[in-house]
Amino acid sequence: MATTATSTSKSKYWLYFLISFVVFMLMLIFMNQWFWVAMPFMLTYLVLALGYM
């Protein structure tokens, strides 16, 4: 039971990371002076998906 919950939450974090990465890249391409706004979300979800936090 605990393994399923951990797997589900990690997959959710990976999905959030990929969405925030796409937003980050789009902001880097089209609004490069504001790309840093998306960076904390991308890095936070990466750390959560990798299980370091």
C-alpha positions in Angstrom: 0.0 0.0 0.0 2.7 2.5 0.9 4.7 1.7 -2.3 1.7 2.5 -4.4 1.2 5.9 -2.7 4.9 6.7 -3.1 4.8 5.7 -6.8 1.7 7.8 -7.4 3.1 10.9 -5.7 6.4 10.6 -7.5 4.7 10.3 -10.9 2.6 13.4 -10.0 5.8 15.3 -9.2 7.4 14.1 -12.5 4.4 15.4 -14.3 4.5 18.7 -12.5 8.2 18.9 -13.3 7.7 18.3 -17.0 4.9 20.9 -17.2 7.0 23.5 -15.4 10.0 22.6 -17.6 7.9 23.3 -20.7 6.7 26.6 -19.2 10.4 27.4 -18.3 11.5 26.7 -21.9 8.7 28.8 -23.4 9.5 31.7 -21.1 13.2 31.4 -22.0 12.4 31.5 -25.7 9.6 34.2 -25.7 10.1 36.2 -22.5 13.8 35.6 -21.7 13.9 38.4 -19.1 11.3 36.6 -17.0 12.4 33.0 -17.3 13.7 33.0 -13.7 10.1 33.2 -12.5 9.4 29.6 -13.6 12.8 28.3 -12.3 11.9 27.7 -8.6 8.9 25.6 -9.5 10.8 23.5 -12.0 13.7 22.8 -9.6 11.4 22.1 -6.6 9.4 19.5 -8.5 12.6 18.0 -9.8 13.9 17.6 -6.2 10.6 16.1 -5.1 10.4 13.7 -8.0 14.0 12.5 -7.3 13.0 11.9 -3.7 15.7 14.2 -2.1 13.2 16.3 -0.1 
